Amino acid sequence: MSTSNVFPPSTDPLAEAGPVKDAVRPVRVTSAMTLSENPEAPAQPAVITIVPGYRPSILARTLEMHMDCYYPRYGWGRECEAVFSQALGDLLARLNKPMNQVWSAVSTTPTRDSQGTVTERIVGAVYIDGECSKMDGVARLRFFIVDESTRGLGVGKKLFETAMEFVRETNFHECQLSTLSDLTVARRLYEAAGFKEAGENWVEGLGKGHWQMNYIWRRSDEPKQA
């Protein structure tokens, strides 16, 4: 296996969405008015929207979704949670700067009460960090994750596309990310968006060691618009 030092492991603990289904199913939308008129109606499907910016508990939910993914799959526990929580806290503190941003996939579920109230839950997240590379014009896509319950709905794909739209509009000329070699479906998502492999390196410190695959998107590689 080849190795690369393009992405020093200390700059970004691995943050990956896990497999994102290729098929995209539309999210069903049902008005709360229908529920309030008929309290006996069965529970309605949630509406999932992509929301930019900080939301209360975004750190906790991002961390929880990562641990729900990585602990059963790789056995990453205490060490992983400690590293991820520290890195997330650092990034969260810098979200007030225009080169950094987060997007949440928020699931809104109407309740059955007569007030038409709803419950909200973060079911996905992705961050763009415009500072961690310490290079002008270079962003890093980090902590991309979706809840197991939303896999196959196209939520991960929409989060990823929204983050990359920000990268383009903010005039970054390069975006980096890291993933695990066995997450082939997610890798196909990145490659379809123009990311290219930039080597791999062995990473320890999250529990069991792993091969980290690195990807780079460059604006200069994109087709020129007529």
N, C-alpha and C positions, 0 to 999 in steps of 0.2 A: 504494500500500500504506500502511496506517495504521501508526503507530509508537506505542510505549508505553514509558515509563520505569519501569513497575512492577517490572521485573526488570533491574537494572543488569547489563550483561554481565560486569563484573568479579567479581560475586558467585558466578557459577557457569558454568564452561566447559560448553558444551553436552554433555549426557550423555543418550543416548537409546538405547533398545533396538534400534531399527531395526524393520522390519516384523515383527509378531507374527501368525502365522496365526490366522484366526478359528476354524478347526476345531480341536477339542481331542481328541487321541487318548489313550487310557489308556496309562500306562507299564507295560510288562510286568515281572513279578516272577518270578524263578526262584531257587530256593534253592541255596546253595553246596554243600549235601549231595549233590545230584544230580550235580554236576560231580566231586566227590571220588570218587564211586562209579564214575564212568566217565571216566577221563582222556582217552579218545579222543573224547569228545563235542565237538561244534562249540562255538565260542564262544557264550556266552549274552548276551542283551540286558542292558543296564545298568539298574539301578534308580535313579531320580532322586528325591531328597528335598530339601525346603526346610529349611535349617538356619539358625537365628538366631545372630548374634554373630560375633566375630572368628574367623578361621581362618588358619593360616599360609599365606602367599602370596596372600592375598585381594587385596592391592593390585596385585601383579604380574599376577594373572590378570584382574582388572578392567581394568587398563590394556591388557593384551594383546588382550582381546576387543574393546575399543573401537578399537584400532589396526587389528585385522583387519577391522573393519567400515568404518571411516572412510577409511583410506588407499586401498583399491581404489576406493571409491565417490566420494570427494571429493578425493583426493590430499593429505589432511592428514597431514603427516609430523612433522618435527623439532619445529616450533613447537607443534603439537597435543600431542605426547607430553610435552613439557616442561611445558606448562600443566596438563595432566591429572594428571601425576605429582605436581606440587606441590599441587594442590587435593585429590587423594586422600590424600596424606600428612597434610595438615592435618586432614581429616575423620577419618582413621584414628586420629590422636592424641586425638581427642575422643570416641571410641566408649565410653569409660568413663562418660560422663554419660548419665543415664536418658532424656534427650530425643533422643538420637542412637542409631541402630541400623543394622545391615546384615544382609541375608539372602543366603545362598548357595544356589544350586541345585547339589547335589553328586551327581555320577554315580558310582555304585558298581558295579564290574564284577567278578564272581567270576573267579578264576584257575582254571587247570586242575590246580594242584598238590594233593597229598593233604592239605594242611593247611587247606584251605578258606579261604585268604586272599583278600583283595579289593584292588582298586586303586581309588583315589578321585581324582576330578578336578572342579574347580569349572567348571561350564558355564553359569553365570548369576549375576548379582548385582544387588541394588538397595539403595540407601541412603536413610535418612530423616535429614535434618539439621535439628534443631530450634533451631539457633542462628544460622545464616548470615544469616537475614533481619533479625536483631537486633530482632525484634518478638515480644512475648509471645504465645504461642498460635499462632504461624505456623511451619509446617514447610515443608521443601522436599524433594521427591523428586529424588534425584540419581543419576547414574552407573548408570542402569538399562540392563542389557545382557544378552543371551543369546548363547551360542556358536552359530555357524552350524549346527553339527551337530544342535542341538536345536530348531531352528525348526520349527514345526508340531506339536510335542508338547504344547503348552499350558503349557510351562515359564514363558514370559514372563508369561502371564496369571496363573498361580499366584503368581509372585513379586510382581507388582503388587498382587494382591488381599491378600496377606499384609502388604505394606507399608502398605496403606490401612487394614487392620484395626488395625495399630499406631497409626496416626494417630488413629483414632476412640477407641481405648482409652486413649490418652495425653491425650485431651481437647484436642487441637489444634482450633481453630475454623476454621483455614484451611491449605491445602496448595498450594504452587506447584510448577510444573515448566516446563521449556522443551524444545522439540523443533524439528526441522527441518520446513519447510513441505511437503516432498515425501514425508514419511513418513506417508502417509495412513492406512495400516492401524493403525499405533500411535496416531495421533490419534483414530481411531474407538474404540479401547480406552479412552482417557482420557475421551472425551466420553460413552461409555456408562456410565462410573463417576461421572458428574456434574461433571467438569471443564468449565469454560467458557473460551472464548477471552478473553484479556486484552490483545490487541494484539500487535504484532511490532516487532522492531528489527533493524537491520543490525549484524552482529557481525564484527569482524576480530580477528586475533591467533592464529588456529589454522592459518593457511595461506590458502587462498582464502576471501574473505569470503562470508557467507551470511545469509539472513534467518532469524532465530530467532523462533519462535512461542511465546508465553507462555500458560499455562493456569493457572486458579485453581479449586480446589475449596473450597467453603464449607459448613460444617456446617449453617448456617442454610438452605441450599438443599435439604437432604435432606428427603424426605417424613417427616412426623411419624408415629411409631409409635402405634398405637391402644392 
